Amino acid sequence: MIGDAVRVMRIATGEETGDVQDDVKNAAAKELGSKGEKKRAANMSPERRAEIAKKADPPPL
């Protein structure tokens, strides 16, 4: 946990870049997740998608 805080500080001060390293495993998982997301949305009614979107977006302050 302290290591993460130090890394954030180094990124904020410009000592280190905030680049995230993607490995092959993560790329494959992202692609499968994207496919599942599209399939799930296609199977949902527009009313259900709107309901989920309302829950996801907080009201403006």
Secondary structure in CASP SS format (residue, H / E / C, confidence):
PFRMAT SS
TARGET T0000
AUTHOR 0000-0000-0000
METHOD secondary structure of the structure
MODEL  1
M C 1.00
I H 1.00
G H 1.00
D H 1.00
A H 1.00
V H 1.00
R H 1.00
V H 1.00
M H 1.00
R H 1.00
I H 1.00
A H 1.00
T H 1.00
G C 1.00
E C 1.00
E C 1.00
T C 1.00
G C 1.00
D C 1.00
V C 1.00
Q C 1.00
D C 1.00
D C 1.00
V H 1.00
K H 1.00
N H 1.00
A H 1.00
A H 1.00
A H 1.00
K H 1.00
E H 1.00
L H 1.00
G H 1.00
S H 1.00
K H 1.00
G H 1.00
E H 1.00
K H 1.00
K H 1.00
R H 1.00
A H 1.00
A H 1.00
N H 1.00
M C 1.00
S C 1.00
P H 1.00
E H 1.00
R H 1.00
R H 1.00
A H 1.00
E H 1.00
I H 1.00
A H 1.00
K H 1.00
K H 1.00
A H 1.00
D C 1.00
P C 1.00
P C 1.00
P C 1.00
L C 1.00
END
